[in-house]
């Protein structure tokens, strides 16, 4: 007796079809699973046997062989419990086979036959639609997540018996639908706002420039100056996510099982804030079967690294590829996977080990060699990829006590959206979406400056001892400042402001 059930598994952030083939033959009772199953898949035989019996069905006392094809890709997770159970019941003719070639079936089973949620249902739904299948039978908790994919039926299940009854035509299940327009309207909001921040107007302006051009930022200031508070509010002024960005971001979180139950799409920019004890695999991704890391989980959002010099040097160095290429490739003996990693890097650090160098209210206890050693933990190649450095001084009492409300995020966002539109028109057809992505060739074309501006830049480089890498960064940032003011040409005032955003270069030379 042979039966075949369609299921799916995730490879990277995309899913592929898995044919669950079940053969029941004469012989001593045995249950063998083949097709490169990992630990959780091998253990499924005990869950499947208990679930079938506890739902009132007979479990065949024969030799059962389950093949997960294609057999050359490792399978992991408990999502094959349900299709394996249906395959056994179809092979014993408890389940009719008419609908088995029309639907994907995925789900973990508890011992009493309840269908439990799984990871990666969004890419599985996309694979079912792209394969031309009719629909997807899956756990109820995952239904809304999969329902953002249009063109297929998303049918929620509570128990193994529900699946059997539906396939036999004895139960009607209403497909789950999601109103995407309503979803974007109701869920596109943030719990924080820039008007919560007292003082630090020049830092707010700096972050507005960074958001307008997609520039990476590092903030330098003493403890308690508000660096983390400011960074957390950066996503509130970034341009709204479109559906394609939202779908791509949600797929990564879905693979990691980070979508809350009964949720569907991530419509706000992600903000990830890993601790400085994180490993390189945790930041970039890794594992025997590679999984996404923090740089991919912050895709289309913000990656905030607080206390940057406290991160291990090898951890910081592995960020160079994703910062440059907007993707990360993880290679292992078994496979090689590429995950998207387009994010804004926002870093924060103290000016010295004690934190009070240049703070007028507190005396610094660090020697100059200690300060230089502390800052040298951040390598030149990494600093090459950070366009803006901004000093964040301690907040003054009169700013803290002030009752004046700061500018709302939505007001700042209007200016940023206008600047981004200018950039999209400028780079049309170049596969560049913001000023931060410009190469030297693009800088020569789009960042031309007049003679007065050239003299200003030359004077700044000579006077402040700016490094060579600061030159192109200043031009990029000046181009963004001009866009914010809707200016076609870069003016000396734009360059002057951009030069101020290279404070770390100046301090290191001091």
N, C-alpha and C positions, 0 to 999 in steps of 0.2 A: 504494500500500500504506500503510495507516494503522494505528497502534496507540496505545493509551492506557494509561499506567501511573500508579498512584496514589502520590504522595509527599507530603512535608510540609515546611513551613518555619516558622521561629519569627518572631513579630512581638511585640516586647516580651518577656514571659516566657510567652506563650501561643503555641500552634502552630495553623496552619490547613492545610487540604487544598490541595495543589498537584497539578493534573493535568498530567502530562508527556505531551504529544501529539507523536507522531513520524510524519512523512509522508515517504515515499521515492518520488520521482517521476523520470521520464525527464529527461535533460538533462545538461549539463556537471557533473562532480563538484564538489560544494560541500557545506558543512556550516554552516547558519545557525541560530543560537539567538535566539529572540525571547521577549518577556515580561518586559522590564526586567531582564536579567541584569547583575550586577556583574562585576568583573574575573575572579574565580575561577571564576564560572559560564561566562564566555565561553571561558576557557582549557580548560574540561573537554573540548572536542572533541578535543584532542590526546591527553589521557589515555584517553578513551573509545576512540578509534581504536586506540591501542597495546594497551590491555587486551583488546579483542575479538580482535585478531590474535594476541596472545601466548597466549591461552587456546585457540587452535586453531579459531576461528570465522572465517568470511569476512566481511569488511567491505564493504558494498555500494558500488560505484563509481558512485554516482548523486547526484542532488540530494537532500540530507537537510535537512529543516526540523524543528526542535524548538521547540515552543511550551510555555512554562511559564505555565499559567493558574491564578489570575487574573492577567491581564497588566498590571494597573495598580499592582501592589505590587512594589517592588524585591526581587530575589532575590540572596542572597549566599552564599558558602561553597561547599565542594566536595561537599556531600551529594547533589547531583543526578547525580553521575557514574554511580552504579549504576542508578538508574531510567532514565536516558537510554540506557545500554547495553542494558538489558532491552527498552526500547521499540524500539530498532533491530533487535534480534534477534527480537522479536515481529512487527515489520513484515515481516521477511524469512522469517517462519514457522519460525524455529529454536526459538522459545519458544511453547508453547501459550498461548492467551489465556484459558483457563478460570478461572484463579485470580487474574488481574490485577486484577479488581474487588473482591477480598476482602482484599487485604493492602496496607499501606503498605510502600514500599521506599525505604530511605535508605542512603547510604554513599559514602565517597570511594574511588576506585580508584587503585592504583599501576599502573605501566606493565606489570607482569607479571600483573595481574588480581587481586592481593590486595585484600581489602576493609579499609580503614583507618578508625579511629574518627573520629567527628564530634562537634560540639557540639549541645546541646539535645535529646538523645533522650528525656529525661523528659517535657517538654511535648508532644513528638511522640506518645509513647505514650498520654498523656492524650487528645489529639485523636483518635487512632485508636479508643480505647475510646468516647469520647463520640459519635463518628460512627457507631458500630454496626458497625465493621469487625471482621473475624475476627482479624487479627493484624498483626504488624510484623516485616519482614525487615530486619535491621540488622547492623552490625559486631559481632563477638564481644565486643570490649572494652567496648562500650556495653550489652551485654545485661542485666547485673545492675542497672544504673541504671534501665533501662526496666521491669524485671521487678517493681518495687514496685507498679506499676499492675496491679490485678487485673481479670480479665474479658476479657483478650485473650491471644493466643499471642505470646510473644516468641521469635523464631526467629533464633539467631545464625548468621552467615555468616563463612567464612574467605576464599572466593574468588568471583569472578564465576561460575565453573563450578558452584559449590554452589547458587547462586541459580537458574541455568538448570535444573539437574537436579531441584531441588525443584519448580519451577513445572511441569516436564514430568511429574512424578509418578515420577521414577526415584530419588529420594533422600528418606529420612525424616529429619527434623530434630527432635530432642527439644526442646520448649519449655523455656526457662530459668525457674525459679521461685525466689522468695526468701521465707524464713520471717521475717516482720516481727517477730513476738514474740522470736524468737531474735536477730534483728539488734539490737533495742533493748537486749536483755540484755547481749550481748557487746560492743557498740561504744559504749555509753553510759558512757564513762569518760574521765577527763582525766589527762594526764601530770603535772599539778601539783596542789598541795594547800595550804591555808592554814596547815597546821602546819609548812610549810617556812619561814615568816616568823618571824624572831626579833624579839621586842619588838613595838612599835607596836600595843598592844592597843586603844587608843582609836580608831585608824584602822580596825582590823578591825571594831570595833563600828559605826563609821560606815558602812562598806561593807555590813555586815549590814542596817542600816536602809535603805540605798539599794536593796539587792536586794529587801528585803521590800516596798517601796512602788514600785519601778520608777523611782526618782529619779535624775536626772542629777547627776553629782558632778564637782567640780574639787578636785584635791589640790595644795597649795602647800608646797614644801619644798626644802631645799638638794640639790645633786647627791649621789647615793649614799644617800639616805635610804630608798629602797625603794619609790618611787611606782610604777615600772613593774612591779616584782615583785608588788605588791599588786593592781594592775589586771589582770594576767594571770590571777590566781586568782579574779577575780569571777565568771566563768561557772560555776565549780565549785559555787557556792552558789545559783545561780538555779534556779527550778523546772524540772523535766524538760520537755523538748519533747514535745508530743503529735504524733500522726501528721500532722495538718493543718499544724501549724507546720513540721514537718520536711519535708513535701512542698513547701511554699511556698518554704522556704529552699533546698532542693535544686534547684528549678526555676531560681532565679536563678543559682546556681553552675553549673548545667548549661548555661545559655545562654552563659556566659562560658568554658566549657570547663575549669572548675576541679575537676571530679570526677575523682579518680584512676582510672586504668584498672582495670576489674574491680571497681569499688566501686559501691555502690547508693545508700543514703540517708544524708544528713547527720543524725545523731541527737544531736549535741552542739551547744551554743550556739556560734555563730561568734564569733571574736574577731579583729577587724581593727585593724591598727596602722599606718596609712599614715605615710610620712615627711613632715616639714613642708614639703618642696619640692613637694608634690603640687599639681596645677592644680585649678581649680574643676570642670572636666569630669571629672577623675579622681576627685574626691570625690563629686560629685553624679551624674555620668553625662553622656554626650554622644557626639558624633561625627556624621558625616553621616547614618548610620542609628543613632539613639541606642542606646547600650549602658548597662547599669547601672554605677553608680559604687560607691565604698566604703560609702556610707550604705545602699545596697540590699544589698550583699554582707554587711553586718552585720545584716540584718533578723532579728529574733527573737534577737539576740545583743548583743554589746558593741562599740562603736566607741571606740577609745582614741586620743586625740590628745595625744601627748607634746610637751612644749615648745610649749604652745598659743600664746604670743605670737609665736613664730617663723613661724607660718603667715601667708600673705598675707591681708590684710584682706578682699579680695573673696572669697577662698576660704571664710573663716569666715562671712561674711555670707550666702552662699547656703545655709548649713545651717539658716537660720531656718524655711524652709517645711517641710522634713522633720521638724524637731523639733516643730513645731506641729501638722502635719496627718498625720504618720506615713506620708507618701507623698511622692514627688517627681515632678513633671511636667516633661518635657523637650520643648520645642517647637522644631521645625525647619521649614524651608520645605516639605519633602516630607511631614512627618508630625509627630504629637504623641503621645508615649507616657507612660504613668504607671507607675512602679515602686513597689512597697511599700518602706517604710523605717521600720519600727518597731524602734527600738534604744535601748539605754541609752548615753548619752554619758558617757564617763569621760575627763576632761582632766587634764593635769598641767602644772605650771609652776614655775619658780624664783620666789622672792619678789622678786628683783631681777635686773638684767643679769648681775652677777657670781655670783649664786646664794647669797650668804651673809648677806643681811639677816636680822637676828634670830637668827642662828646663834651660840651662845655660844662655840663652839670655833674659829671663823674670823672675821676682821675683814672687814666689808663695805667695799668701795672705791667704792661708788656714792653719788652725791648724791641728795637728796630729789627734785629735778626729774627726774633720770634714772629713778628708781624709778617715779614717777608716769607718766612718758611710756611706760615699759615696760608697765605694767599697763593703760594706756589703750588699748593695741592691741586689747584685747578690748572690744567695744562693749557698751553697756547693754542693747540688745535681745537680744543673745546671752546675756548674764549673766542676763537675765530668765527664761531657759529652763533655768537650772541651779539646782536646789533646794538642794544641799548644797555648802558649802565647808569643807574640812578641812585643817588644818596638819599636815604630816608632818615632825617634827623629825628630826635626825640620830640614828641608833641608838647607844645607849650601849654601852660595852664589856661591861658585865656582862650585857646582853641578848644580845650576840653570842656571848659565851663560855658562856652558859647551856646546859646539856644537857637542860633540861626541854622536853618536846615541847609544841608549841602545840595549840590545839583543832583537831580535824579539820574539813574542809569539810562532811562529811556530818552532823556534829553541828549546825553552824550552819544547814545547809540544812533540818533538821527544823523549827527555829523559823520559818524563812522560809516554808516550805510551809504551816505553820499560819496564819501571818499572811495569806498570799495567799488561803487558803480563806475567812477572815473577810471579806476585801475582795470576793471573788467573790459571796458571799451578800449583802453590803451593796449592791452595784451591779447586782444581777440585773435584767436587762431594760433597762439604761441604756446598753449598749454601752461600758461602762467596765470595765477589768480590773484596775486597780491605782490606788492613791491619787494617783500622779503625774499621772494623766489628769484629775483633777477640775478643773472650771471654778469660777468664783466662785459660781455658783448651788449647785453641789454642796458647796463649802466651807461656805457658810452653813447648809446642811442637816445635814451630817455632822461638822462641826468646831466645834460649839458649846462654849464654855468658860465656867466659872463666874466669879464676881466676883473671887475671889482670883487666878485665872489671868489675867484681864483686867488687873489691876493690875500683875502681874509682867511682862506683855508690854509694857504702857505704859512701865514703868520701864526695861526693856531698850532700847526704841526711843529713849527720851530720853537714857539714860546713854551708850549705845554709838554713838549717831548712826546707827542702822540706816536704810537707805533704805526708801522706801515699798514697793518690790517685795519686801522681805524679809518683810513681814507675812504675806502669803498663803503664802509658801514655808515659813515657820515653822509655820503651822497644818497644812499638808499633812504635813510631816515629823513633827510631834507626833502627828498621827493615826496614822501608821505605827508610831511607837514604842509608842503605846497598844495597837495591834493585836498587836505582838510580845509584849506582856505580857498579852494577852487581856483588856484593859480596855475596857469599853463607853464610858466618858467619858474625855476628855483631862484629865489631872491636872497640877498645877503642875510636878511632877518631869519629866513628858514635855516640857512647854514649855521648861523650863530646858535640857534636853539639846538640843532642837531649836535654841534660840538659840545654843548653842555652835557649831553647824554653819553659821554665817554669818560666818566669820572674815574673809573677803575684804572684805565690806561694812565691817566695823570698821576694818580696816587702811587701806583707801582713804581713809577719813575722817580717819585719823590725821595 
